[in-house]
Amino acid sequence: MRYVFADCLLDTEGLELRRAGLPVKLRARSMQVLTYLIEHADRVVSKEELFAKLWAGRVVGDATLNSCLKEVRRAVGDSGDSQIIIRTLHGQGYRFVASLVAPATEATATPA
């Protein structure tokens, strides 16, 4: 699936994030966090849900999630201060708040 937001393109099948047309490196878990938040952009996602879905059965602390969120925010041009793409709702969780735009489809020529 391809998601377009701000100046970013996330290709979940190709496991690639591009910002302003340039590839941006993300650790696998950070990519999963970004993808999960986008897929659930219609609601707030609690940190407990992120732990359960992305770290199922593993014991991790808040610092691990915070590190992933910091990496994601840096990669998409967001910050903990501006929060124009991922908003932190203290005591509730996180929400992807940027507008998602459907990517343009490439026209394919059919032989005559």
N, CA, C and O of each residue as an XYZ file, in Angstrom:
448
protein
N       0.847     -1.165      0.000
C       0.000      0.000      0.000
C       0.901      1.238      0.000
O       1.971      1.247      0.608
N       0.448      2.264     -0.685
C       1.196      3.514     -0.711
C       0.378      4.604     -0.030
O      -0.813      4.771     -0.293
N       1.046      5.334      0.847
C       0.422      6.449      1.549
C       1.211      7.713      1.237
O       2.440      7.719      1.304
N       0.501      8.777      0.896
C       1.132     10.062      0.616
C       0.618     11.065      1.646
O      -0.589     11.199      1.847
N       1.545     11.767      2.295
C       1.199     12.783      3.282
C       2.339     13.787      3.342
O       3.503     13.440      3.142
N       1.985     15.033      3.619
C       2.973     16.117      3.638
C       3.847     15.974      2.396
O       3.317     15.905      1.287
N       5.162     15.929      2.548
C       6.042     15.718      1.388
C       6.632     14.308      1.407
O       7.748     14.075      0.942
N       5.842     13.365      1.963
C       6.312     11.995      2.142
C       5.482     10.991      1.347
O       4.302     11.201      1.067
N       6.139      9.908      1.001
C       5.495      8.753      0.385
C       5.959      7.528      1.146
O       7.159      7.261      1.223
N       5.023      6.781      1.710
C       5.333      5.547      2.412
C       4.817      4.388      1.578
O       3.620      4.299      1.306
N       5.707      3.509      1.174
C       5.364      2.306      0.431
C       5.538      1.136      1.387
O       6.662      0.727      1.678
N       4.417      0.595      1.879
C       4.500     -0.462      2.883
C       4.903     -1.799      2.278
O       5.444     -2.652      2.981
N       4.648     -1.997      0.988
C       5.050     -3.242      0.345
C       6.551     -3.237      0.051
O       7.230     -4.246      0.237
N       7.056     -2.100     -0.406
C       8.481     -1.975     -0.688
C       9.303     -1.604      0.524
O      10.527     -1.498      0.450
N       8.615     -1.403      1.655
C       9.274     -1.004      2.905
C      10.180      0.208      2.683
O      11.357      0.203      3.042
N       9.594      1.245      2.080
C      10.378      2.430      1.771
C       9.604      3.693      2.143
O       8.405      3.817      1.893
N      10.331      4.611      2.742
C       9.805      5.939      3.026
C      10.620      6.926      2.206
O      11.850      6.875      2.194
N       9.922      7.824      1.522
C      10.582      8.895      0.779
C      10.048     10.224      1.285
O       8.860     10.380      1.566
N      10.959     11.170      1.390
C      10.580     12.525      1.797
C      11.189     13.471      0.778
O      12.396     13.451      0.540
N      10.354     14.290      0.186
C      10.785     15.201     -0.876
C      11.478     14.425     -1.992
O      12.430     14.911     -2.603
N      10.988     13.214     -2.249
C      11.523     12.384     -3.316
C      12.764     11.589     -2.972
O      13.207     10.757     -3.765
N      13.332     11.832     -1.802
C      14.572     11.148     -1.414
C      14.279     10.038     -0.410
O      13.448     10.216      0.481
N      14.952      8.889     -0.541
C      14.735      7.804      0.418
C      15.208      8.195      1.821
O      16.231      8.858      1.993
N      14.438      7.767      2.801
C      14.765      8.030      4.208
C      14.859      6.684      4.909
O      13.951      5.858      4.819
N      15.967      6.476      5.609
C      16.153      5.209      6.324
C      15.350      5.220      7.626
O      15.346      6.197      8.374
N      14.679      4.109      7.865
C      13.978      3.882      9.115
C      14.268      2.456      9.558
O      14.293      1.536      8.741
N      14.483      2.279     10.842
C      14.606      0.928     11.364
C      13.272      0.205     11.146
O      12.223      0.842     11.050
N      13.320     -1.104     11.071
C      12.118     -1.902     10.787
C      10.989     -1.608     11.769
O       9.839     -1.444     11.361
N      11.305     -1.543     13.044
C      10.257     -1.315     14.041
C       9.668      0.086     13.912
O       8.466      0.269     14.105
N      10.486      1.062     13.592
C       9.986      2.426     13.394
C       9.062      2.482     12.180
O       8.053      3.187     12.196
N       9.407      1.742     11.131
C       8.548      1.646      9.952
C       7.201      1.037     10.331
O       6.156      1.473      9.849
N       7.234      0.027     11.197
C       5.999     -0.610     11.647
C       5.145      0.350     12.470
O       3.921      0.364     12.339
N       5.785      1.146     13.313
C       5.050      2.124     14.117
C       4.372      3.139     13.197
O       3.184      3.418     13.363
N       5.098      3.689     12.242
C       4.520      4.657     11.309
C       3.363      4.038     10.534
O       2.296      4.641     10.416
N       3.571      2.847     10.011
C       2.521      2.174      9.246
C       1.286      1.935     10.097
O       0.167      2.180      9.647
N       1.474      1.462     11.316
C       0.334      1.180     12.197
C      -0.445      2.451     12.512
O      -1.676      2.447     12.504
N       0.267      3.531     12.789
C      -0.421      4.787     13.088
C      -1.195      5.299     11.875
O      -2.301      5.818     12.022
N      -0.629      5.160     10.691
C      -1.337      5.585      9.478
C      -2.571      4.718      9.252
O      -3.646      5.233      8.945
N      -2.421      3.419      9.402
C      -3.545      2.508      9.182
C      -4.679      2.725     10.174
O      -5.815      2.323      9.918
N      -4.379      3.358     11.303
C      -5.388      3.620     12.327
C      -5.534      5.126     12.573
O      -5.773      5.567     13.697
N      -5.385      5.893     11.506
C      -5.409      7.360     11.612
C      -6.765      7.901     12.042
O      -6.877      9.071     12.407
N      -7.776      7.080     12.005
C      -9.118      7.523     12.378
C      -9.323      7.591     13.886
O     -10.393      7.977     14.355
N      -8.286      7.213     14.651
C      -8.451      7.179     16.112
C      -7.113      7.302     16.822
O      -6.051      7.242     16.202
N      -7.189      7.472     18.128
C      -6.005      7.504     18.974
C      -5.573      6.067     19.241
O      -6.400      5.208     19.546
N      -4.281      5.814     19.124
C      -3.725      4.486     19.385
C      -2.931      4.575     20.687
O      -2.002      5.374     20.802
N      -3.295      3.763     21.649
C      -2.604      3.797     22.944
C      -1.238      3.139     22.830
O      -0.993      2.331     21.934
N      -0.360      3.497     23.746
C       0.964      2.861     23.742
C       0.831      1.384     24.072
O       1.618      0.572     23.585
N      -0.151      1.020     24.892
C      -0.373     -0.390     25.216
C      -0.745     -1.177     23.953
O      -0.306     -2.312     23.769
N      -1.561     -0.561     23.087
C      -1.933     -1.215     21.831
C      -0.707     -1.381     20.929
O      -0.517     -2.432     20.317
N       0.114     -0.345     20.853
C       1.334     -0.444     20.045
C       2.245     -1.548     20.577
O       2.791     -2.333     19.802
N       2.407     -1.607     21.882
C       3.226     -2.672     22.472
C       2.645     -4.046     22.132
O       3.383     -4.951     21.744
N       1.328     -4.205     22.275
C       0.679     -5.494     22.040
C       0.759     -5.917     20.575
O       0.971     -7.093     20.282
N       0.594     -4.979     19.665
C       0.567     -5.307     18.233
C       1.956     -5.430     17.620
O       2.184     -6.292     16.771
N       2.883     -4.578     18.040
C       4.188     -4.534     17.386
C       5.297     -5.232     18.159
O       6.320     -5.601     17.583
N       5.103     -5.413     19.442
C       6.104     -6.105     20.255
C       5.442     -7.285     20.973
O       5.786     -7.578     22.119
N       4.531     -7.941     20.337
C       3.728     -9.011     20.951
C       4.602     -9.997     21.717
O       5.516    -10.608     21.163
N       4.299    -10.135     23.000
C       5.001    -11.098     23.833
C       6.378    -10.670     24.318
O       7.007    -11.383     25.100
N       6.850     -9.524     23.866
C       8.171     -9.056     24.301
C       7.986     -7.953     25.334
O       7.070     -7.136     25.235
N       8.839     -7.942     26.292
C       8.797     -6.919     27.326
C       9.677     -5.755     26.874
O      10.896     -5.888     26.764
N       9.045     -4.623     26.616
C       9.779     -3.414     26.242
C       9.238     -2.257     27.062
O       8.104     -2.290     27.541
N      10.047     -1.259     27.211
C       9.643     -0.104     28.005
C       9.268      1.086     27.143
O       9.373      1.055     25.917
N       8.835      2.116     27.810
C       8.438      3.345     27.129
C       9.577      3.939     26.303
O       9.341      4.538     25.253
N      10.811      3.772     26.777
C      11.949      4.348     26.069
C      12.077      3.775     24.664
O      12.479      4.483     23.740
N      11.744      2.514     24.496
C      11.813      1.878     23.176
C      10.817      2.521     22.227
O      11.168      2.863     21.098
N       9.588      2.688     22.671
C       8.557      3.318     21.848
C       8.914      4.776     21.574
O       8.771      5.257     20.449
N       9.376      5.468     22.597
C       9.752      6.879     22.421
C      10.874      7.035     21.400
O      10.884      7.994     20.627
N      11.808      6.105     21.397
C      12.899      6.128     20.432
C      12.365      5.947     19.007
O      12.794      6.642     18.086
N      11.442      5.022     18.834
C      10.834      4.807     17.512
C      10.065      6.036     17.057
O      10.182      6.451     15.904
N       9.289      6.613     17.945
C       8.507      7.801     17.587
C       9.415      8.980     17.238
O       9.127      9.740     16.313
N      10.492      9.123     17.969
C      11.439     10.194     17.674
C      12.054     10.001     16.293
O      12.193     10.957     15.529
N      12.421      8.764     15.976
C      12.995      8.467     14.660
C      11.974      8.722     13.548
O      12.312      9.300     12.516
N      10.735      8.293     13.758
C       9.680      8.505     12.766
C       9.438      9.992     12.563
O       9.361     10.462     11.427
N       9.318     10.726     13.647
C       9.067     12.166     13.530
C      10.193     12.865     12.777
O       9.939     13.709     11.918
N      11.411     12.519     13.093
C      12.561     13.119     12.400
C      12.502     12.772     10.906
O      12.758     13.627     10.059
N      12.171     11.538     10.592
C      12.145     11.070      9.204
C      11.084     11.769      8.360
O      11.290     11.998      7.168
N       9.946     12.111      8.975
C       8.853     12.731      8.219
C       8.821     14.253      8.357
O       7.921     14.910      7.833
N       9.797     14.805      9.059
C       9.873     16.254      9.191
C       8.990     16.829     10.274
O       8.624     18.004     10.228
N       8.650     16.015     11.236
C       7.824     16.438     12.366
C       8.729     16.590     13.582
O       9.909     16.243     13.532
N       8.187     17.096     14.648
C       8.950     17.160     15.892
C       7.995     16.981     17.055
O       6.776     17.062     16.900
N       8.556     16.742     18.196
C       7.732     16.630     19.392
C       7.041     17.934     19.725
O       6.022     17.943     20.416
N       7.594     19.047     19.234
C       6.990     20.356     19.496
C       5.874     20.679     18.519
O       4.786     21.081     18.932
N       6.132     20.508     17.216
C       5.135     20.898     16.218
C       3.997     19.893     16.103
O       2.834     20.286     16.015
N       4.311     18.616     16.104
C       3.326     17.532     16.046
C       2.291     17.745     14.946
O       1.089     17.642     15.189
N       2.763     18.044     13.730
C       1.839     18.239     12.610
C       1.530     16.935     11.881
O       0.621     16.887     11.053
N       2.276     15.885     12.183
C       2.032     14.598     11.534
C       1.593     13.545     12.549
O       0.624     12.821     12.321
N       2.297     13.465     13.650
C       1.918     12.539     14.723
C       1.738     13.348     16.000
O       2.661     14.013     16.470
N       0.553     13.279     16.539
C       0.236     14.034     17.749
C       0.243     13.096     18.953
O      -0.293     11.988     18.907
N       0.861     13.566     20.022
C       0.842     12.850     21.293
C      -0.298     13.410     22.125
O      -0.368     14.617     22.357
N      -1.180     12.550     22.569
C      -2.277     12.947     23.454
C      -1.947     12.339     24.811
O      -2.217     11.164     25.060
N      -1.362     13.150     25.682
C      -0.843     12.672     26.957
C      -1.896     11.897     27.743
O      -3.024     12.351     27.940
N      -1.484     10.716     28.180
C      -2.365      9.847     28.942
C      -3.297      9.021     28.072
O      -4.012      8.159     28.584
N      -3.305      9.273     26.736
C      -4.201      8.546     25.850
C      -3.455      7.746     24.782
O      -3.761      6.577     24.548
N      -2.476      8.381     24.137
C      -1.731      7.676     23.107
C      -1.267      8.605     22.002
O      -0.897      9.755     22.242
N      -1.296      8.080     20.783
C      -0.742      8.800     19.631
C      -1.740      8.736     18.486
O      -2.508      7.783     18.356
N      -1.708      9.772     17.665
C      -2.605      9.791     16.513
C      -1.900     10.389     15.312
O      -1.245     11.427     15.416
N      -2.036      9.730     14.170
C      -1.531     10.261     12.915
C      -2.535     11.311     12.463
O      -3.697     10.987     12.220
N      -2.098     12.580     12.346
C      -3.035     13.673     12.076
C      -2.822     14.367     10.728
O      -3.612     15.235     10.359
N      -1.786     14.006      9.998
C      -1.556     14.622      8.686
C      -2.617     14.127      7.710
O      -3.143     13.023      7.852
N      -2.919     14.951      6.728
C      -3.872     14.556      5.695
C      -3.227     13.525      4.778
O      -2.112     13.711      4.292
N      -3.948     12.445      4.556
C      -3.483     11.422      3.625
C      -4.073     11.728      2.254
O      -5.263     12.015      2.124
N      -3.225     11.662      1.238
C      -3.634     11.960     -0.124
C      -3.449     10.693     -0.955
O      -2.423     10.021     -0.853
N      -4.434     10.377     -1.764
C      -4.296      9.205     -2.639
C      -3.235      9.506     -3.686
O      -3.287     10.552     -4.334
N      -2.270      8.602     -3.863
C      -1.239      8.841     -4.871
C      -1.812      8.790     -6.279
O      -2.758      8.050     -6.550
N      -1.241      9.569     -7.153
C      -1.686      9.568     -8.554
C      -1.365      8.214     -9.162
O      -0.315      7.633     -8.889
N      -2.261      7.724     -9.975
C      -2.008      6.453    -10.646
C      -1.363      6.734    -11.988
O      -1.672      7.718    -12.659
N      -0.483      5.864    -12.350
C       0.197      6.026    -13.629
C      -0.702      5.485    -14.731
O      -1.254      4.391    -14.617
N      -0.841      6.254    -15.783
C      -1.639      5.800    -16.917
C      -0.860      4.723    -17.654
O       0.338      4.854    -17.901
N      -1.553      3.681    -17.990
C      -0.895      2.610    -18.738
C      -1.457      2.595    -20.138
O      -2.669      2.664    -20.345
N      -0.568      2.504    -21.082
C      -0.986      2.482    -22.483
C      -1.394      1.069    -22.869
O      -0.746      0.095    -22.488
N      -2.461      0.973    -23.620
C      -2.883     -0.333    -24.112
C      -2.613     -0.395    -25.600
O      -2.822      0.586    -26.313
N      -2.156     -1.530    -26.071
C      -1.850     -1.620    -27.496
C      -3.122     -1.480    -28.335
O      -4.194     -1.926    -27.924
N      -2.999     -0.864    -29.503
C      -4.157     -0.638    -30.370
C      -4.447     -1.831    -31.238
O      -5.390     -1.805    -32.028
